[in-house]
Amino acid sequence: MNDVRCDLEAVRLRLLDWFARQLPEARAIVVSPLKRPGAGISNETYFFDLQWQQDGHAVTKNLVMRWPPQGFKVFPASAYDMGKQFRLLQALAKTAVPVPPAQWLEEDASVLGAPFYIMEKVEGWVPSDFPPYHVEGPLFEASQTDRLQTWWNAIDTIAQIHMLDWKAAGLGFLSEPAAGTDFMRQQIASFDAVFALNQEPMPAVLAHTRDWLLQYCPTPKHIGLCWGDARLGNMLLRGTGVAAVLDWEMACLGDPESDLGWFAHIDWATSVGRSKNPFPRMAGLPTMAQSIAHYEQRTGRKVENLHYYEVFATWRLAILFTRMEQDQNYISRSGNAKGFLTGTHYGKLKALLNII
């Protein structure tokens, strides 16, 4: 069948037929028009409402569909594993980690042109990356007390993920890395595969950083669940609390400190490290050193390799930006010339590794 994803009305009609098979007791099923909140670099997200009649009662569910991207893909096709993401959400729903309830998985690509899964919509708000939460939005407008409490709750949630007994939670399907430095070697190889899609030589600063990362791979003291995209912009907040943790596409088993390096780097990249109009972090937020100390207190673990994982995070995001700059739609939408996104990251890598 032809890929129907560019026609959202066609998607809606196919979902209507699909739900009739999923809900055989339902009558008068209605699927509202799909709405897309924005464009990301991983899965596409669509909001819609589902209504039906059953046993004389009206039922309404606010739902979210997650789908591999159509058109340009930042990652290799194998990275868009809807089944793995769905099973992870189902497993985490049985733990204290807050996640959206995963309701349906469809792995037959003939239904909509690609596998997809559907979860319940959780009410709340997400701190924005563009424009960053450091300069506008609910967190920026919050009182100093609420701002601080929100930040600590975010750090506590990351600690909660890392302290999870992943074996008891049934997360073995994520595959545990072998002992020693294999976790980071696997991570580096996965982003080598991302860059290889560019079909061009790796810039010298990225190649030098890659060599450094391989040379100084730390041996994790703890293997735990790594969120993979740990940042405030992937937390759905309600009040000062975390209502749900979102975007688990890059989740894996490995060294939890890798999440901390990513969290620190993204906070930098959305404030003083912005390629255009950099500005200070939001006033009153804890420093990253204070945040790490809080994390250590919550987990009872000493963070020992933050510098290494921040280098990795910077290298990793620079590689993702090289992919985004291959997307002509992104270039035309943003108006940014090739090299615009990567520039500050190359500069940070040179500073972190003392490259002249």
Secondary structure, 3 states (H helix, E strand, C coil): CCCCCCCHHHHHHHHHHHHHHHCCCCEEEEECCCECCCCCCCCEEEEEEEEEEECCEEEEEEEEEEECCCCCCCCCHHHCCHHHHHHHHHHHCCCCCCCCCEEEEECCCCCCCCCEEEEECCCCECCCECCECCCCCHHHHCCHHHHHHHHHHHHHHHHHHHHCCCCCCCCHHHCCCCCCCHHHHHHHHHHHHHHHCCCCCCCHHHHHHHHHHHHCCCCCCCCEEECCCCCHHHEEEECCEEEEECCCCCCEEECCHHHHHHHHHHHHHCCCCCCCCCCCCCCCCCCHHHHHHHHHHHHCCCCCCHHHHHHHHHHHHHHHHHHHCCCHHHHHHHCCCCCCCCHHHHHHHHHHHCCC
